[in-house]
Amino acid sequence: MHATKLWDVTVEIDEEEDSTTALASILTPAGREVTGRGKAARNPLDPDVPAIGDELAVARALRDLAERLLHTTERDITNLTGEPAHVHR
């Protein structure tokens, strides 16, 4: 059986002075929302380039989202099998 699925990730970026915070969220087909968070802080000696802070905060949020989704998967497998599950990273 071949299936193509599409999952959407929503990213919200909040900039405040010298820091940027990003939230990356996904709603799984099972209805579970998983959210990752990322933060970037500009060194006051560095030039003010908001796009760089956005990129770093979003990258960190996506990495956190991936880790949280892996933990969710482990819990789902454990609940299904009754055995502790550890997925490879």
C-alpha positions in Angstrom: 0.0 0.0 0.0 1.3 3.4 -1.0 0.2 6.5 0.8 1.3 10.1 0.8 0.6 12.2 3.9 1.0 15.8 4.6 1.6 17.2 8.1 1.7 20.9 8.6 4.1 22.6 11.0 3.1 26.0 12.3 5.9 28.3 13.4 5.3 31.5 15.5 8.2 33.9 16.0 8.3 36.6 18.7 11.0 39.2 18.7 11.7 41.3 21.8 14.7 43.7 21.9 17.7 41.4 21.6 16.0 38.0 21.9 13.8 35.9 19.6 11.5 33.1 20.6 10.0 30.6 18.2 7.3 28.0 18.8 7.0 25.1 16.3 3.7 23.1 16.6 2.3 20.1 14.8 -1.1 18.5 15.1 -0.8 14.8 14.5 -3.6 12.8 12.7 -4.4 11.3 16.1 -5.3 14.8 17.3 -2.2 15.3 19.5 -0.5 18.7 19.4 3.2 18.7 19.9 5.1 21.9 20.4 8.8 22.7 20.4 10.4 25.9 21.6 13.6 27.7 20.6 15.3 30.9 21.7 18.0 33.1 20.3 19.7 36.0 22.0 21.8 38.6 20.2 25.1 39.5 21.7 24.9 43.3 22.2 28.2 43.7 20.3 26.8 42.0 17.2 25.0 43.8 14.4 21.2 43.8 14.6 20.1 41.3 11.9 16.6 40.0 12.9 16.6 37.3 10.1 19.6 35.6 11.8 17.8 35.5 15.2 14.7 34.2 13.5 16.6 31.4 11.8 18.4 30.3 14.9 15.3 30.4 17.1 13.2 28.5 14.5 16.0 25.9 14.1 16.1 25.3 17.8 12.3 25.1 18.0 12.2 22.5 15.2 14.9 20.5 16.9 13.0 20.6 20.1 9.8 19.7 18.2 11.5 16.6 16.7 12.7 15.5 20.1 9.3 15.9 21.7 7.7 14.0 18.8 10.2 11.2 19.3 9.2 11.0 23.0 5.5 11.0 22.0 6.3 8.1 19.7 8.0 6.2 22.5 5.1 6.7 24.8 2.7 5.5 22.1 4.7 2.4 21.5 5.0 1.7 25.2 1.3 2.1 25.7 0.6 -0.2 22.7 3.1 -3.0 23.6 3.3 -2.7 27.4 7.1 -2.7 27.0 9.5 0.3 27.4 10.3 1.7 24.0 13.4 3.6 22.9 13.5 4.8 19.3 16.9 5.5 17.7 17.9 9.1 17.3 
